[in-house]
Amino acid sequence: MEKVVLDLNTIISGSLFHGNEAEILALLRRKRFRAVISKKMIGRLATALNYPHLTKYLNGRAPNTVLENTIRNFEIVEDKEQKIPFKLDKDDSAVLACAVSEKADFLVTGDHKLLEIKKYNGVSIITSAYLLQHTNNALLGMEKFRGTLKGSPPFVRDKRDRVFD
């Protein structure tokens, strides 16, 4: 099973809004891949969920409740020092360090500075749309192999696992 690190904006977007990032969290809940998050990332996520411009999207839910529900399916790992040879902000450096130290297959982000790197120490840096496409292609391949795809439209397996509208 592939190991993935999601950057903080991806996690926040998936927790609060509809779209690719929410679909990624749904796939994570269905154990389509493993996701890891460091303790430092959790701390930054907790801080961000309390920002006034985000609290209005919590719909009355407590930030800590959203945080707990979001990271429930993540593997929590210790922060490990990594020398990152790129000019990145603290959050991006922490996310990349987590991905490298945990030997993740993918780091999912929308951050252009990270996406420009493309690959570092075996970690492919990709968008949420690419992860969805990759995951769907893998799932379709398994279904074809098992012979269960008969008559199903592309990318749709059942209502609980709908990825593309």
Helices and strands as residue ranges (DSSP letters): E 3-6, H 8-16, H 20-29, E 34-38, H 39-49, H 52-55, H 63-71, E 75-77, H 90-101, E 106-108, H 112-117, E 119-120, E 123-126, H 128-146, G 159-161
